[in-house]
Amino acid sequence: MSATAVWCDQCERLVETGSLTEDGECPTCGTVLREERRPVPWHFKLMILATVIYLGYRAYQGVGWLVHHV
Ligand SMILES: [Zn+2]
């Protein structure tokens, strides 16, 4: 069985994700059990991009320092 399931605190039982409503709610009690597998938020991608640019800049500075001091 490859179907995943999420735990419903209200019903105290596992609910197969395939049987959740379109809004990710428990079909029995209506509690939202949507899976946490959400798409990566844009600001997270932006943060990674900023980090890469910053590290690249620091590496560039480091190379410049080496060129002038070695
Ligand atoms: Zn439930």
N, CA, C, O and the ligand as a Tripos MOL2 file, in Angstrom:
@<TRIPOS>MOLECULE
protein
  281   279    71     0     0
PROTEIN
NO_CHARGES

@<TRIPOS>ATOM
      1 N           0.8360   -1.2110    0.0000 N.3       1 MET1
      2 CA          0.0000    0.0000    0.0000 C.3       1 MET1
      3 C           0.8650    1.2510    0.0000 C.2       1 MET1
      4 O           1.6810    1.4380    0.9020 O.2       1 MET1
      5 N           0.7000    2.0930   -0.9800 N.am      2 SER2
      6 CA          1.5140    3.2940   -1.0530 C.3       2 SER2
      7 C           0.7290    4.5280   -0.5920 C.2       2 SER2
      8 O           1.2890    5.6200   -0.4990 O.2       2 SER2
      9 N          -0.5500    4.3570   -0.3070 N.am      3 ALA3
     10 CA         -1.3650    5.5020    0.1050 C.3       3 ALA3
     11 C          -0.8770    6.0310    1.4480 C.2       3 ALA3
     12 O          -0.6130    5.2650    2.3740 O.2       3 ALA3
     13 N          -0.7630    7.3360    1.5340 N.am      4 THR4
     14 CA         -0.3520    7.9550    2.7860 C.3       4 THR4
     15 C          -1.5930    8.2840    3.6160 C.2       4 THR4
     16 O          -2.7030    8.3720    3.0920 O.2       4 THR4
     17 N          -1.3890    8.4570    4.8800 N.am      5 ALA5
     18 CA         -2.4990    8.7730    5.7690 C.3       5 ALA5
     19 C          -2.0510    9.8180    6.7750 C.2       5 ALA5
     20 O          -0.8680    9.9180    7.1010 O.2       5 ALA5
     21 N          -2.9920   10.5830    7.2570 N.am      6 VAL6
     22 CA         -2.7050   11.5940    8.2710 C.3       6 VAL6
     23 C          -3.5440   11.2910    9.5020 C.2       6 VAL6
     24 O          -4.6350   10.7300    9.4010 O.2       6 VAL6
     25 N          -3.0310   11.6610   10.6530 N.am      7 TRP7
     26 CA         -3.7070   11.3860   11.9080 C.3       7 TRP7
     27 C          -4.7190   12.4870   12.2090 C.2       7 TRP7
     28 O          -4.4000   13.6730   12.1290 O.2       7 TRP7
     29 N          -5.9190   12.0920   12.5500 N.am      8 CYS8
     30 CA         -6.9440   13.0630   12.9390 C.3       8 CYS8
     31 C          -7.1060   13.0050   14.4470 C.2       8 CYS8
     32 O          -7.4930   11.9800   15.0090 O.2       8 CYS8
     33 N          -6.7980   14.1400   15.1000 N.am      9 ASP9
     34 CA         -6.9160   14.1860   16.5570 C.3       9 ASP9
     35 C          -8.3660   14.0660   17.0060 C.2       9 ASP9
     36 O          -8.6630   13.4780   18.0450 O.2       9 ASP9
     37 N          -9.2520   14.6270   16.2150 N.am     10 GLN10
     38 CA        -10.6710   14.6110   16.5820 C.3      10 GLN10
     39 C         -11.2320   13.1910   16.5840 C.2      10 GLN10
     40 O         -11.9140   12.7800   17.5220 O.2      10 GLN10
     41 N         -10.9350   12.4560   15.5240 N.am     11 CYS11
     42 CA        -11.4830   11.1040   15.3920 C.3      11 CYS11
     43 C         -10.5740   10.0650   16.0450 C.2      11 CYS11
     44 O         -10.9700    8.9170   16.2450 O.2      11 CYS11
     45 N          -9.3420   10.4860   16.3780 N.am     12 GLU12
     46 CA         -8.3480    9.5810   16.9450 C.3      12 GLU12
     47 C          -8.1720    8.3510   16.0700 C.2      12 GLU12
     48 O          -8.1870    7.2160   16.5440 O.2      12 GLU12
     49 N          -8.0050    8.6120   14.7680 N.am     13 ARG13
     50 CA         -7.7360    7.5290   13.8420 C.3      13 ARG13
     51 C          -7.0000    8.0960   12.6330 C.2      13 ARG13
     52 O          -6.9870    9.3040   12.3950 O.2      13 ARG13
     53 N          -6.3810    7.1750   11.8720 N.am     14 LEU14
     54 CA         -5.6950    7.5750   10.6580 C.3      14 LEU14
     55 C          -6.7030    7.7500    9.5410 C.2      14 LEU14
     56 O          -7.6080    6.9320    9.3730 O.2      14 LEU14
     57 N          -6.5430    8.8200    8.7800 N.am     15 VAL15
     58 CA         -7.4130    9.0790    7.6450 C.3      15 VAL15
     59 C          -6.5560    9.0720    6.3950 C.2      15 VAL15
     60 O          -5.5850    9.8240    6.3070 O.2      15 VAL15
     61 N          -6.8970    8.2390    5.4310 N.am     16 GLU16
     62 CA         -6.1280    8.2090    4.1890 C.3      16 GLU16
     63 C          -6.2770    9.5410    3.4790 C.2      16 GLU16
     64 O          -7.3700   10.0990    3.3760 O.2      16 GLU16
     65 N          -5.1170   10.0470    2.9770 N.am     17 THR17
     66 CA         -5.1570   11.3540    2.3210 C.3      17 THR17
     67 C          -6.0790   11.3260    1.1080 C.2      17 THR17
     68 O          -6.6400   12.3520    0.7240 O.2      17 THR17
     69 N          -6.2310   10.1600    0.5120 N.am     18 GLY18
     70 CA         -7.1050   10.0400   -0.6500 C.3      18 GLY18
     71 C          -8.5700   10.2370   -0.3130 C.2      18 GLY18
     72 O          -9.3780   10.5370   -1.1920 O.2      18 GLY18
     73 N          -8.9200   10.0700    0.9670 N.am     19 SER19
     74 CA        -10.3260   10.2100    1.3510 C.3      19 SER19
     75 C         -10.6260   11.5810    1.9540 C.2      19 SER19
     76 O         -11.7520   11.8450    2.3770 O.2      19 SER19
     77 N          -9.5970   12.4670    1.9920 N.am     20 LEU20
     78 CA         -9.8320   13.8190    2.4880 C.3      20 LEU20
     79 C         -10.6830   14.5870    1.4820 C.2      20 LEU20
     80 O         -10.7210   14.2500    0.2990 O.2      20 LEU20
     81 N         -11.3600   15.6150    1.9640 N.am     21 THR21
     82 CA        -12.1430   16.4450    1.0530 C.3      21 THR21
     83 C         -11.1840   17.2710    0.1910 C.2      21 THR21
     84 O          -9.9720   17.2570    0.4040 O.2      21 THR21
     85 N         -11.7470   17.9910   -0.7840 N.am     22 GLU22
     86 CA        -10.9010   18.7990   -1.6740 C.3      22 GLU22
     87 C         -10.1270   19.8520   -0.8990 C.2      22 GLU22
     88 O          -9.0460   20.2600   -1.3230 O.2      22 GLU22
     89 N         -10.6640   20.2960    0.2330 N.am     23 ASP23
     90 CA         -9.9960   21.3050    1.0520 C.3      23 ASP23
     91 C          -9.0530   20.6830    2.0630 C.2      23 ASP23
     92 O          -8.5170   21.3820    2.9220 O.2      23 ASP23
     93 N          -8.8440   19.3720    1.9700 N.am     24 GLY24
     94 CA         -7.9390   18.6950    2.8850 C.3      24 GLY24
     95 C          -8.5370   18.4630    4.2510 C.2      24 GLY24
     96 O          -7.8160   18.3710    5.2440 O.2      24 GLY24
     97 N          -9.8620   18.3680    4.3060 N.am     25 GLU25
     98 CA        -10.5180   18.1690    5.5990 C.3      25 GLU25
     99 C         -10.8470   16.7050    5.8240 C.2      25 GLU25
    100 O         -11.0360   15.9360    4.8810 O.2      25 GLU25
    101 N         -10.9120   16.3370    7.1030 N.am     26 CYS26
    102 CA        -11.3050   14.9860    7.4750 C.3      26 CYS26
    103 C         -12.7610   14.7790    7.0370 C.2      26 CYS26
    104 O         -13.6230   15.5980    7.3560 O.2      26 CYS26
    105 N         -13.0350   13.7060    6.3190 N.am     27 PRO27
    106 CA        -14.3980   13.4780    5.8320 C.3      27 PRO27
    107 C         -15.3850   13.2160    6.9630 C.2      27 PRO27
    108 O         -16.5960   13.3170    6.7670 O.2      27 PRO27
    109 N         -14.8740   12.8790    8.1450 N.am     28 THR28
    110 CA        -15.7590   12.5480    9.2660 C.3      28 THR28
    111 C         -16.0940   13.7690   10.1160 C.2      28 THR28
    112 O         -17.2610   14.0210   10.4160 O.2      28 THR28
    113 N         -15.0480   14.5410   10.5100 N.am     29 CYS29
    114 CA        -15.2980   15.6410   11.4430 C.3      29 CYS29
    115 C         -15.0330   17.0180   10.8380 C.2      29 CYS29
    116 O         -15.4040   18.0330   11.4280 O.2      29 CYS29
    117 N         -14.3940   17.0640    9.6640 N.am     30 GLY30
    118 CA        -14.1900   18.3560    9.0130 C.3      30 GLY30
    119 C         -12.9370   19.0900    9.4540 C.2      30 GLY30
    120 O         -12.7030   20.2190    9.0200 O.2      30 GLY30
    121 N         -12.1230   18.4740   10.3100 N.am     31 THR31
    122 CA        -10.8620   19.1020   10.7120 C.3      31 THR31
    123 C          -9.9100   19.1350    9.5210 C.2      31 THR31
    124 O          -9.7860   18.1490    8.7930 O.2      31 THR31
    125 N          -9.2390   20.2650    9.3230 N.am     32 VAL32
    126 CA         -8.3010   20.3730    8.2020 C.3      32 VAL32
    127 C          -7.0710   19.5320    8.4950 C.2      32 VAL32
    128 O          -6.3520   19.7830    9.4620 O.2      32 VAL32
    129 N          -6.8370   18.5390    7.6600 N.am     33 LEU33
    130 CA         -5.6930   17.6270    7.8450 C.3      33 LEU33
    131 C          -4.7440   17.6960    6.6580 C.2      33 LEU33
    132 O          -3.9340   16.7940    6.4440 O.2      33 LEU33
    133 N          -4.8490   18.7580    5.9000 N.am     34 ARG34
    134 CA         -4.0530   18.8840    4.6810 C.3      34 ARG34
    135 C          -2.6030   18.5240    4.9390 C.2      34 ARG34
    136 O          -2.0250   18.8830    5.9640 O.2      34 ARG34
    137 N          -2.0360   17.8130    3.9940 N.am     35 GLU35
    138 CA         -0.6340   17.4220    4.1060 C.3      35 GLU35
    139 C           0.2550   18.6510    4.1450 C.2      35 GLU35
    140 O          -0.0820   19.6980    3.5910 O.2      35 GLU35
    141 N           1.3990   18.5060    4.8090 N.am     36 GLU36
    142 CA          2.3190   19.6330    4.9460 C.3      36 GLU36
    143 C           3.1810   19.8390    3.7080 C.2      36 GLU36
    144 O           4.0290   20.7310    3.6660 O.2      36 GLU36
    145 N           2.9490   18.9950    2.6950 N.am     37 ARG37
    146 CA          3.7910   19.1000    1.4960 C.3      37 ARG37
    147 C           3.3350   20.2680    0.6310 C.2      37 ARG37
    148 O           2.7670   20.0680   -0.4420 O.2      37 ARG37
    149 N           3.5840   21.4770    1.0970 N.am     38 ARG38
    150 CA          3.1930   22.6570    0.3440 C.3      38 ARG38
    151 C           4.3530   23.0720   -0.5570 C.2      38 ARG38
    152 O           5.5060   22.7510   -0.2690 O.2      38 ARG38
    153 N           4.0570   23.7850   -1.6460 N.am     39 PRO39
    154 CA          5.1540   24.2640   -2.5000 C.3      39 PRO39
    155 C           6.0570   25.2150   -1.7330 C.2      39 PRO39
    156 O           5.6200   25.8820   -0.7960 O.2      39 PRO39
    157 N           7.3140   25.2710   -2.1380 N.am     40 VAL40
    158 CA          8.2820   26.1380   -1.4580 C.3      40 VAL40
    159 C           7.8490   27.5890   -1.6160 C.2      40 VAL40
    160 O           7.6320   28.0410   -2.7400 O.2      40 VAL40
    161 N           7.7170   28.3290   -0.5210 N.am     41 PRO41
    162 CA          7.3000   29.7240   -0.6070 C.3      41 PRO41
    163 C           8.3340   30.5630   -1.3350 C.2      41 PRO41
    164 O           9.5340   30.3000   -1.2530 O.2      41 PRO41
    165 N           7.8500   31.5900   -2.0570 N.am     42 TRP42
    166 CA          8.7550   32.4020   -2.8790 C.3      42 TRP42
    167 C           9.8190   33.0940   -2.0450 C.2      42 TRP42
    168 O          10.9490   33.2500   -2.5080 O.2      42 TRP42
    169 N           9.4890   33.5200   -0.8110 N.am     43 HIS43
    170 CA         10.4930   34.2360   -0.0190 C.3      43 HIS43
    171 C          11.6170   33.3150    0.4300 C.2      43 HIS43
    172 O          12.7260   33.7680    0.7140 O.2      43 HIS43
    173 N          11.3200   32.0020    0.4910 N.am     44 PHE44
    174 CA         12.3750   31.0490    0.8310 C.3      44 PHE44
    175 C          13.3570   30.9480   -0.3300 C.2      44 PHE44
    176 O          14.5720   30.9190   -0.1320 O.2      44 PHE44
    177 N          12.8110   30.8930   -1.5520 N.am     45 LYS45
    178 CA         13.6790   30.8540   -2.7340 C.3      45 LYS45
    179 C          14.5080   32.1290   -2.8100 C.2      45 LYS45
    180 O          15.6920   32.0920   -3.1470 O.2      45 LYS45
    181 N          13.8670   33.2750   -2.4900 N.am     46 LEU46
    182 CA         14.5500   34.5680   -2.5350 C.3      46 LEU46
    183 C          15.6960   34.5900   -1.5270 C.2      46 LEU46
    184 O          16.7710   35.1220   -1.8060 O.2      46 LEU46
    185 N          15.4500   33.9950   -0.3320 N.am     47 MET47
    186 CA         16.4740   33.9570    0.7070 C.3      47 MET47
    187 C          17.6780   33.1380    0.2300 C.2      47 MET47
    188 O          18.8260   33.5310    0.4380 O.2      47 MET47
    189 N          17.4050   31.9960   -0.4110 N.am     48 ILE48
    190 CA         18.4850   31.1530   -0.9120 C.3      48 ILE48
    191 C          19.2540   31.8940   -1.9970 C.2      48 ILE48
    192 O          20.4840   31.8530   -2.0370 O.2      48 ILE48
    193 N          18.5240   32.5710   -2.8740 N.am     49 LEU49
    194 CA         19.1640   33.3370   -3.9460 C.3      49 LEU49
    195 C          20.0630   34.4150   -3.3490 C.2      49 LEU49
    196 O          21.1940   34.6090   -3.7940 O.2      49 LEU49
    197 N          19.5460   35.1210   -2.3290 N.am     50 ALA50
    198 CA         20.3240   36.1750   -1.6830 C.3      50 ALA50
    199 C          21.5750   35.5900   -1.0330 C.2      50 ALA50
    200 O          22.6480   36.1900   -1.0970 O.2      50 ALA50
    201 N          21.4400   34.4310   -0.4140 N.am     51 THR51
    202 CA         22.5820   33.7820    0.2250 C.3      51 THR51
    203 C          23.6370   33.4110   -0.8060 C.2      51 THR51
    204 O          24.8320   33.6090   -0.5820 O.2      51 THR51
    205 N          23.1860   32.8680   -1.9460 N.am     52 VAL52
    206 CA         24.1150   32.4690   -3.0100 C.3      52 VAL52
    207 C          24.8510   33.6920   -3.5400 C.2      52 VAL52
    208 O          26.0640   33.6590   -3.7480 O.2      52 VAL52
    209 N          24.0960   34.7830   -3.7590 N.am     53 ILE53
    210 CA         24.7220   36.0100   -4.2650 C.3      53 ILE53
    211 C          25.7230   36.5510   -3.2460 C.2      53 ILE53
    212 O          26.8240   36.9660   -3.6080 O.2      53 ILE53
    213 N          25.3320   36.5440   -1.9640 N.am     54 TYR54
    214 CA         26.2050   37.0490   -0.9060 C.3      54 TYR54
    215 C          27.4890   36.2230   -0.8260 C.2      54 TYR54
    216 O          28.5880   36.7740   -0.7580 O.2      54 TYR54
    217 N          27.3410   34.8980   -0.8360 N.am     55 LEU55
    218 CA         28.5140   34.0200   -0.7470 C.3      55 LEU55
    219 C          29.4000   34.1920   -1.9730 C.2      55 LEU55
    220 O          30.6260   34.1660   -1.8760 O.2      55 LEU55
    221 N          28.7620   34.3680   -3.1330 N.am     56 GLY56
    222 CA         29.5240   34.5840   -4.3540 C.3      56 GLY56
    223 C          30.3220   35.8730   -4.2620 C.2      56 GLY56
    224 O          31.4720   35.9430   -4.6950 O.2      56 GLY56
    225 N          29.6810   36.9110   -3.6820 N.am     57 TYR57
    226 CA         30.3350   38.2020   -3.5160 C.3      57 TYR57
    227 C          31.5120   38.0760   -2.5510 C.2      57 TYR57
    228 O          32.5860   38.6260   -2.7960 O.2      57 TYR57
    229 N          31.3030   37.3470   -1.4500 N.am     58 ARG58
    230 CA         32.3650   37.1470   -0.4770 C.3      58 ARG58
    231 C          33.5210   36.3490   -1.0960 C.2      58 ARG58
    232 O          34.6910   36.6430   -0.8510 O.2      58 ARG58
    233 N          33.1780   35.3460   -1.8940 N.am     59 ALA59
    234 CA         34.2100   34.5540   -2.5590 C.3      59 ALA59
    235 C          35.0050   35.4390   -3.5130 C.2      59 ALA59
    236 O          36.2280   35.3380   -3.6090 O.2      59 ALA59
    237 N          34.2810   36.3090   -4.2150 N.am     60 TYR60
    238 CA         34.9190   37.2400   -5.1400 C.3      60 TYR60
    239 C          35.8660   38.1620   -4.3790 C.2      60 TYR60
    240 O          36.9890   38.4200   -4.8140 O.2      60 TYR60
    241 N          35.3870   38.6580   -3.2260 N.am     61 GLN61
    242 CA         36.2340   39.5120   -2.3870 C.3      61 GLN61
    243 C          37.4610   38.7440   -1.9120 C.2      61 GLN61
    244 O          38.5700   39.2780   -1.9070 O.2      61 GLN61
    245 N          37.2600   37.4930   -1.5150 N.am     62 GLY62
    246 CA         38.3430   36.6690   -1.0220 C.3      62 GLY62
    247 C          39.4000   36.4580   -2.0970 C.2      62 GLY62
    248 O          40.5950   36.5210   -1.8100 O.2      62 GLY62
    249 N          38.9760   36.2120   -3.3220 N.am     63 VAL63
    250 CA         39.9030   36.0370   -4.4230 C.3      63 VAL63
    251 C          40.6590   37.3080   -4.6900 C.2      63 VAL63
    252 O          41.8610   37.2800   -4.9560 O.2      63 VAL63
    253 N          39.9530   38.4440   -4.6200 N.am     64 GLY64
    254 CA         40.5910   39.7410   -4.8310 C.3      64 GLY64
    255 C          41.6450   39.9980   -3.7650 C.2      64 GLY64
    256 O          42.7230   40.5200   -4.0490 O.2      64 GLY64
    257 N          41.3150   39.6190   -2.5230 N.am     65 TRP65
    258 CA         42.2590   39.8060   -1.4200 C.3      65 TRP65
    259 C          43.5110   38.9740   -1.6560 C.2      65 TRP65
    260 O          44.6300   39.4490   -1.4620 O.2      65 TRP65
    261 N          43.3100   37.7050   -2.0830 N.am     66 LEU66
    262 CA         44.4320   36.8170   -2.3400 C.3      66 LEU66
    263 C          45.3350   37.3650   -3.4440 C.2      66 LEU66
    264 O          46.5600   37.3510   -3.3290 O.2      66 LEU66
    265 N          44.7020   37.8460   -4.5130 N.am     67 VAL67
    266 CA         45.4510   38.3660   -5.6500 C.3      67 VAL67
    267 C          46.3540   39.5230   -5.2070 C.2      67 VAL67
    268 O          47.4760   39.6600   -5.6930 O.2      67 VAL67
    269 N          45.8610   40.3470   -4.2900 N.am     68 HIS68
    270 CA         46.6120   41.5050   -3.8550 C.3      68 HIS68
    271 C          47.6000   41.2170   -2.7270 C.2      68 HIS68
    272 O          48.5210   42.0010   -2.4990 O.2      68 HIS68
    273 N          47.4210   40.1040   -2.0190 N.am     69 HIS69
    274 CA         48.2550   39.8660   -0.8500 C.3      69 HIS69
    275 C          49.1760   38.6710   -0.9790 C.2      69 HIS69
    276 O          49.9580   38.4070   -0.0650 O.2      69 HIS69
    277 N          49.1130   37.9460   -2.0680 N.am     70 VAL70
    278 CA         49.9690   36.7680   -2.1690 C.3      70 VAL70
    279 C          51.0270   37.0260   -3.2500 C.2      70 VAL70
    280 O          51.8650   36.1630   -3.5120 O.2      70 VAL70
    281 ZN        -11.6520   13.5120   11.8620 Zn       71 ZN71
@<TRIPOS>BOND
     1     1     2 1
     2     2     3 1
     3     3     4 2
     4     3     5 am
     5     5     6 1
     6     6     7 1
     7     7     8 2
     8     7     9 am
     9     9    10 1
    10    10    11 1
    11    11    12 2
    12    11    13 am
    13    13    14 1
    14    14    15 1
    15    15    16 2
    16    15    17 am
    17    17    18 1
    18    18    19 1
    19    19    20 2
    20    19    21 am
    21    21    22 1
    22    22    23 1
    23    23    24 2
    24    23    25 am
    25    25    26 1
    26    26    27 1
    27    27    28 2
    28    27    29 am
    29    29    30 1
    30    30    31 1
    31    31    32 2
    32    31    33 am
    33    33    34 1
    34    34    35 1
    35    35    36 2
    36    35    37 am
    37    37    38 1
    38    38    39 1
    39    39    40 2
    40    39    41 am
    41    41    42 1
    42    42    43 1
    43    43    44 2
    44    43    45 am
    45    45    46 1
    46    46    47 1
    47    47    48 2
    48    47    49 am
    49    49    50 1
    50    50    51 1
    51    51    52 2
    52    51    53 am
    53    53    54 1
    54    54    55 1
    55    55    56 2
    56    55    57 am
    57    57    58 1
    58    58    59 1
    59    59    60 2
    60    59    61 am
    61    61    62 1
    62    62    63 1
    63    63    64 2
    64    63    65 am
    65    65    66 1
    66    66    67 1
    67    67    68 2
    68    67    69 am
    69    69    70 1
    70    70    71 1
    71    71    72 2
    72    71    73 am
    73    73    74 1
    74    74    75 1
    75    75    76 2
    76    75    77 am
    77    77    78 1
    78    78    79 1
    79    79    80 2
    80    79    81 am
    81    81    82 1
    82    82    83 1
    83    83    84 2
    84    83    85 am
    85    85    86 1
    86    86    87 1
    87    87    88 2
    88    87    89 am
    89    89    90 1
    90    90    91 1
    91    91    92 2
    92    91    93 am
    93    93    94 1
    94    94    95 1
    95    95    96 2
    96    95    97 am
    97    97    98 1
    98    98    99 1
    99    99   100 2
   100    99   101 am
   101   101   102 1
   102   102   103 1
   103   103   104 2
   104   103   105 am
   105   105   106 1
   106   106   107 1
   107   107   108 2
   108   107   109 am
   109   109   110 1
   110   110   111 1
   111   111   112 2
   112   111   113 am
   113   113   114 1
   114   114   115 1
   115   115   116 2
   116   115   117 am
   117   117   118 1
   118   118   119 1
   119   119   120 2
   120   119   121 am
   121   121   122 1
   122   122   123 1
   123   123   124 2
   124   123   125 am
   125   125   126 1
   126   126   127 1
   127   127   128 2
   128   127   129 am
   129   129   130 1
   130   130   131 1
   131   131   132 2
   132   131   133 am
   133   133   134 1
   134   134   135 1
   135   135   136 2
   136   135   137 am
   137   137   138 1
   138   138   139 1
   139   139   140 2
   140   139   141 am
   141   141   142 1
   142   142   143 1
   143   143   144 2
   144   143   145 am
   145   145   146 1
   146   146   147 1
   147   147   148 2
   148   147   149 am
   149   149   150 1
   150   150   151 1
   151   151   152 2
   152   151   153 am
   153   153   154 1
   154   154   155 1
   155   155   156 2
   156   155   157 am
   157   157   158 1
   158   158   159 1
   159   159   160 2
   160   159   161 am
   161   161   162 1
   162   162   163 1
   163   163   164 2
   164   163   165 am
   165   165   166 1
   166   166   167 1
   167   167   168 2
   168   167   169 am
   169   169   170 1
   170   170   171 1
   171   171   172 2
   172   171   173 am
   173   173   174 1
   174   174   175 1
   175   175   176 2
   176   175   177 am
   177   177   178 1
   178   178   179 1
   179   179   180 2
   180   179   181 am
   181   181   182 1
   182   182   183 1
   183   183   184 2
   184   183   185 am
   185   185   186 1
   186   186   187 1
   187   187   188 2
   188   187   189 am
   189   189   190 1
   190   190   191 1
   191   191   192 2
   192   191   193 am
   193   193   194 1
   194   194   195 1
   195   195   196 2
   196   195   197 am
   197   197   198 1
   198   198   199 1
   199   199   200 2
   200   199   201 am
   201   201   202 1
   202   202   203 1
   203   203   204 2
   204   203   205 am
   205   205   206 1
   206   206   207 1
   207   207   208 2
   208   207   209 am
   209   209   210 1
   210   210   211 1
   211   211   212 2
   212   211   213 am
   213   213   214 1
   214   214   215 1
   215   215   216 2
   216   215   217 am
   217   217   218 1
   218   218   219 1
   219   219   220 2
   220   219   221 am
   221   221   222 1
   222   222   223 1
   223   223   224 2
   224   223   225 am
   225   225   226 1
   226   226   227 1
   227   227   228 2
   228   227   229 am
   229   229   230 1
   230   230   231 1
   231   231   232 2
   232   231   233 am
   233   233   234 1
   234   234   235 1
   235   235   236 2
   236   235   237 am
   237   237   238 1
   238   238   239 1
   239   239   240 2
   240   239   241 am
   241   241   242 1
   242   242   243 1
   243   243   244 2
   244   243   245 am
   245   245   246 1
   246   246   247 1
   247   247   248 2
   248   247   249 am
   249   249   250 1
   250   250   251 1
   251   251   252 2
   252   251   253 am
   253   253   254 1
   254   254   255 1
   255   255   256 2
   256   255   257 am
   257   257   258 1
   258   258   259 1
   259   259   260 2
   260   259   261 am
   261   261   262 1
   262   262   263 1
   263   263   264 2
   264   263   265 am
   265   265   266 1
   266   266   267 1
   267   267   268 2
   268   267   269 am
   269   269   270 1
   270   270   271 1
   271   271   272 2
   272   271   273 am
   273   273   274 1
   274   274   275 1
   275   275   276 2
   276   275   277 am
   277   277   278 1
   278   278   279 1
   279   279   280 2
@<TRIPOS>SUBSTRUCTURE
     1 MET1         2 RESIDUE 1 A MET
     2 SER2         6 RESIDUE 1 A SER
     3 ALA3        10 RESIDUE 1 A ALA
     4 THR4        14 RESIDUE 1 A THR
     5 ALA5        18 RESIDUE 1 A ALA
     6 VAL6        22 RESIDUE 1 A VAL
     7 TRP7        26 RESIDUE 1 A TRP
     8 CYS8        30 RESIDUE 1 A CYS
     9 ASP9        34 RESIDUE 1 A ASP
    10 GLN10       38 RESIDUE 1 A GLN
    11 CYS11       42 RESIDUE 1 A CYS
    12 GLU12       46 RESIDUE 1 A GLU
    13 ARG13       50 RESIDUE 1 A ARG
    14 LEU14       54 RESIDUE 1 A LEU
    15 VAL15       58 RESIDUE 1 A VAL
    16 GLU16       62 RESIDUE 1 A GLU
    17 THR17       66 RESIDUE 1 A THR
    18 GLY18       70 RESIDUE 1 A GLY
    19 SER19       74 RESIDUE 1 A SER
    20 LEU20       78 RESIDUE 1 A LEU
    21 THR21       82 RESIDUE 1 A THR
    22 GLU22       86 RESIDUE 1 A GLU
    23 ASP23       90 RESIDUE 1 A ASP
    24 GLY24       94 RESIDUE 1 A GLY
    25 GLU25       98 RESIDUE 1 A GLU
    26 CYS26      102 RESIDUE 1 A CYS
    27 PRO27      106 RESIDUE 1 A PRO
    28 THR28      110 RESIDUE 1 A THR
    29 CYS29      114 RESIDUE 1 A CYS
    30 GLY30      118 RESIDUE 1 A GLY
    31 THR31      122 RESIDUE 1 A THR
    32 VAL32      126 RESIDUE 1 A VAL
    33 LEU33      130 RESIDUE 1 A LEU
    34 ARG34      134 RESIDUE 1 A ARG
    35 GLU35      138 RESIDUE 1 A GLU
    36 GLU36      142 RESIDUE 1 A GLU
    37 ARG37      146 RESIDUE 1 A ARG
    38 ARG38      150 RESIDUE 1 A ARG
    39 PRO39      154 RESIDUE 1 A PRO
    40 VAL40      158 RESIDUE 1 A VAL
    41 PRO41      162 RESIDUE 1 A PRO
    42 TRP42      166 RESIDUE 1 A TRP
    43 HIS43      170 RESIDUE 1 A HIS
    44 PHE44      174 RESIDUE 1 A PHE
    45 LYS45      178 RESIDUE 1 A LYS
    46 LEU46      182 RESIDUE 1 A LEU
    47 MET47      186 RESIDUE 1 A MET
    48 ILE48      190 RESIDUE 1 A ILE
    49 LEU49      194 RESIDUE 1 A LEU
    50 ALA50      198 RESIDUE 1 A ALA
    51 THR51      202 RESIDUE 1 A THR
    52 VAL52      206 RESIDUE 1 A VAL
    53 ILE53      210 RESIDUE 1 A ILE
    54 TYR54      214 RESIDUE 1 A TYR
    55 LEU55      218 RESIDUE 1 A LEU
    56 GLY56      222 RESIDUE 1 A GLY
    57 TYR57      226 RESIDUE 1 A TYR
    58 ARG58      230 RESIDUE 1 A ARG
    59 ALA59      234 RESIDUE 1 A ALA
    60 TYR60      238 RESIDUE 1 A TYR
    61 GLN61      242 RESIDUE 1 A GLN
    62 GLY62      246 RESIDUE 1 A GLY
    63 VAL63      250 RESIDUE 1 A VAL
    64 GLY64      254 RESIDUE 1 A GLY
    65 TRP65      258 RESIDUE 1 A TRP
    66 LEU66      262 RESIDUE 1 A LEU
    67 VAL67      266 RESIDUE 1 A VAL
    68 HIS68      270 RESIDUE 1 A HIS
    69 HIS69      274 RESIDUE 1 A HIS
    70 VAL70      278 RESIDUE 1 A VAL
    71 ZN71       281 GROUP 0 **** ****
